[in-house]
Amino acid sequence: MKAIIRNNFHGTEKNILLKDGRNEIRGRRLKAWKKALCCSDCTCSGAGGLRGDLENPSMVSQDGTSFAWGYSYDHKTGEPYIFMYVEK
């Protein structure tokens, strides 16, 4: 499924692809999100550079429906990741 991620502080967005079911964004892909949405030393957002509000959600489908997503750490490696569930 095609989706859009956003950072409303910087006014940036990026088109992404998500698979059906559970998605985990980590490693190089998470860094690429952060680089596309935010600058390297900025503290306006958390992992992935996502930042939104009620009127402009940080992650939406192409038809404008917002996604619920979460942020966590891998307990074994300490690596941060973003997760979300997608249903078509």
C-alpha positions as CSV (number, residue, x, y, z in Angstrom):
1,M,0.0,0.0,0.0
2,K,1.3,3.5,-0.8
3,A,1.4,5.9,2.0
4,I,2.8,9.3,2.9
5,I,4.9,10.2,6.0
6,R,5.2,13.8,7.2
7,N,6.9,16.2,9.5
8,N,4.7,19.2,10.0
9,F,7.5,21.2,11.7
10,H,9.7,21.3,8.6
11,G,6.8,20.9,6.1
12,T,8.4,17.8,4.6
13,E,6.9,14.6,3.4
14,K,7.9,11.3,1.7
15,N,6.0,8.7,-0.3
16,I,6.5,5.1,1.0
17,L,5.3,1.6,0.4
18,L,3.9,-0.6,3.2
19,K,3.0,-4.2,3.1
20,D,-0.3,-5.6,4.3
21,G,-0.2,-6.6,8.0
22,R,2.5,-5.7,10.5
23,N,5.3,-3.4,9.3
24,E,8.5,-2.7,11.3
25,I,10.7,0.2,10.1
26,R,14.3,0.0,11.4
27,G,17.9,0.3,10.4
28,R,18.8,2.0,7.1
29,R,15.1,2.5,6.2
30,L,14.4,4.3,9.5
31,K,17.5,6.5,8.9
32,A,16.3,7.3,5.4
33,W,13.0,8.4,6.7
34,K,14.7,10.7,9.2
35,K,17.0,12.1,6.6
36,A,14.1,12.8,4.2
37,L,11.8,14.4,6.9
38,C,14.3,16.1,9.3
39,C,17.9,17.3,9.6
40,S,20.6,15.3,11.4
41,D,20.9,17.2,14.7
42,C,17.2,18.4,15.0
43,T,15.1,17.4,18.0
44,C,11.7,18.2,16.6
45,S,10.7,14.6,16.4
46,G,11.5,11.0,17.4
47,A,12.7,8.1,15.4
48,G,12.1,8.4,11.7
49,G,11.5,12.1,11.7
50,L,7.7,11.7,12.0
51,R,5.8,14.6,13.4
52,G,2.1,15.4,13.0
53,D,-1.0,16.6,14.8
54,L,-4.7,16.0,14.6
55,E,-5.2,18.1,11.5
56,N,-2.1,16.8,9.7
57,P,-1.3,13.3,10.8
58,S,2.3,12.1,10.4
59,M,1.4,9.0,8.4
60,V,-1.5,8.7,6.0
61,S,-2.7,6.5,3.1
62,Q,-3.1,8.1,-0.3
63,D,-6.8,8.6,0.4
64,G,-5.9,10.6,3.5
65,T,-6.8,8.0,6.1
66,S,-4.3,8.2,9.0
67,F,-2.4,5.2,10.4
68,A,-1.9,4.3,14.0
69,W,1.8,3.7,14.7
70,G,4.1,3.1,17.6
71,Y,7.7,3.5,18.5
72,S,9.8,0.9,20.5
73,Y,13.2,-0.6,21.0
74,D,14.5,-4.0,20.3
75,H,15.2,-5.6,23.7
76,K,18.2,-7.5,22.5
77,T,20.0,-4.9,20.5
78,G,18.6,-1.6,21.8
79,E,17.8,-0.6,18.2
80,P,14.8,1.8,17.8
81,Y,12.0,0.9,15.4
82,I,8.6,2.1,14.3
83,F,5.7,-0.3,13.9
84,M,2.3,-0.1,12.3
85,Y,-0.5,-2.4,11.1
86,V,-1.9,-2.0,7.6
87,E,-5.1,-3.4,6.3
88,K,-6.4,-2.8,2.8
